[in-house]
């Protein structure tokens, strides 16, 4: 038969022992970290903060930026009385203009780069060949002056002849594009006539083999008051 007094004593001893164990455990936990004020509220797990991806800057397009031409050198239709037939090209060397005659007293005027001092020329020629993205083979005269030049360069954006070329008669001269649009309006070449790639492509689309080309000397103007040229 169980002794009730013994059972009560054992129960009290177990409770005291349990309280002691819990107290020790809580004391150890408190020394490690403070207890939450409201233990019944479950706090969300701390999220790992990831560094935002680096923002990639847009690639530089400086090599593709087209130099802004002065207004006078931009392609435009102008009043241009002349006796030359529509479709004729007239190079106004001193004013760095190329005129494509439309007829009816009008022409398309393009800004151009022309020969530097000592390399200008004049005369009447015709277009004998057309080429898109032409190769460049410097003539012997140019090689003699500039022996560092390549003997041949394949066509492409880096080629000095640019996007299009129109060859003039049996000469070494061409009307061509340029990858240096900042030279338009200057006297810079070895005698060739240069336009921006956009303008030379436009002109190229308008002319044919056989088109007449008039190159005026430095001491003459292509656009005079009465439209007459001696």
C-alpha angles and dihedrals in degrees: 000000000000119000107232092201091055092049093051090050093050092048092051091048092050092049092049091048091049092050090050092052093047091048092052091048093049091046091054092047092049091053089053099046137347116263116251116259092230107028093179092067111086110217118215117254114264110260118230107246109226118203110249114253114266113262110241112223116226113265115262112262097186091119089057098045113112115223111247107246122217111260093253092058097050118105109266143148111254139177107269120165111195141149092228118108123256110273094038119130117220120190112208096199101183093049096039094235132134116203123202104197114230097177127234091079095301138106140174108248121207129187112238144180116234140188119305122238109308094016103075119110139177140206143095121293138155133227107262100172140018127202137180116220089352127204115244124228109174111224118246091254090059093045089053091055095040109026092175092070119109115258090226136006126190118235120265144104092304094051115109090227091063125200102334140015134195114195119219117223115290093324129110089241127106141178102232147151127262139216088211104068091170088075093065110115093028138102099241115122135086090249103300121120114237133195133177112276090251093052096044090052089052093049091044090057091055103048135068136201104282096038111148116243122194116194113196121210123246093261096057135072125217096207113054129164100260098035093241125127125191 
